[in-house]
Amino acid sequence: MAVIHEDQILLVKRDMDPERGKWSLPAGFVDRGEDPQRTAIREVWEETGLEVQIEGLIDVYYNPPSNKGGASIFILYRGQLLGGTLQAGDDAAEAEFFDRCELPALAFASTRDAIQRWLTDSRDDTF
């Protein structure tokens, strides 16, 4: 999920393969019978300790699986921060908000594309 707060984007440092040590948007696998929107909210909570609500759908990405694993379909929602305490959890080594000009090494084509869209869209409400 893309959570923008005070013109910063929420990212998590991956503590698992694939792409261990790189940063990505908070995300995870949909449990059987789980609504993808509930999954996005749950994953942000588990990985960052933050409460969010969904504001809308940004895009749906196809990530071809590699021999290292990974998800094939990535549904990207825009989330609004409601509360909580920022702390890494679950499979995230770190969780942090980043300015546009101080981004870390990013994992996954979908994360890189989403971040690029955020960087080039001057109207934050359209992302």
N, C-alpha and C positions, 0 to 999 in steps of 0.2 A: 504494500500500500504506500502511496505517496502522501506523506504527512508534511505539509509546509507550515511552519510556524515562525513568525517574525522574519520572513524572507530567508529562512533556512530550511533545509530538507533533512528529514530523519533517515539515517542509514545505520545498518548493523554490520559489524565485522564478523565474517563467517568463521565459525570454529569447527566446521566440518567440510569434507570434500563433497562436491567439487568446489573449486575456487577458494579453498581455505586461506584465510589471511586477507582476502580482498573484501570490499564493502559492497553491500547490496541493499535494496529496499527490503523492509521486513516482509516476509512471505513464508508460505509453507504449503503443505499438502492438505487437500480437502479430505476430511474423514468421510467414510461411507455414510450417505444420507445427509451430510451437512451442507447447508446453504453456503455457496462461495463467499457471500458477503459476511456471514458469521465467521467463516474461516479467516478472512482478512482481519477482522476485528480481534479475533482470538490470537492470531499469530503476532499482531503488534503488541498485544498485552504480554504474551509469553516471552517475546524476544526483547521487549523494551520496558515493561512495567507501566506503559502509558495507556490510558483509556482514550479511544477515538470513536468517532461516528463517521459513517460514509456520507460523503457529499455528492458523489457521482462516479460514473465509469469514465476512465481516461482512455483505455484501449485494451485489446486482447492480443497477446503476442504468441507466436509459435516459436519455441526454442527447440530446434532439433536435438534430441538426446545424444549425448556423447558417450564414449565408452566409460566415462567416469560417473555416469548417472545424471540426475537432474530432471526437472519437470519439463514437459513438452508444451503445455499450455500455461500461460501466465496471464491472469486477469488482473489488470491494474486499476485499482480504485483510488480516488482522491479522498483522504481522510482529514477530519478536523480534530485537533487536539482538544480533549475535554478535561483531562486531569491525569493524576498518577505521578509517580516518581521515576524519572529516567534512570534505568539500570539495566545492564545486560542480563539476559536470562536465556533459558532453554539452550539452543544451539548457537547463540551469539556470544562472541568473546567480548565485544564492546558495543555500545549503542551511543549515538551522538548526533546532534544536529550540526549541519555543515553549511557555511556560507557558499555562495555561488563561486567565489574565487579561491576557495580553499578545499577543493574536493580531493578525497583520497583515491587510491587505485580501486577501480570498480570491477565487480564480477558481472558476468552474463551480458549478452547482447541486449536483452530487454531492459536491464537496468541502465546500461549506457545510453540506449535510445531514449528512455524516459527522462534521464537527466539532461540529455541534449535538448529535448523538447522544452524542459523547464528553463534551461539557460537561454534559449533563443526566444521564448515567449515573454514579451515584456508585460503582458497582462496576466498576472498571477492567477486570476480567477478562471482563466480558460484552460489551465493545466489541471 
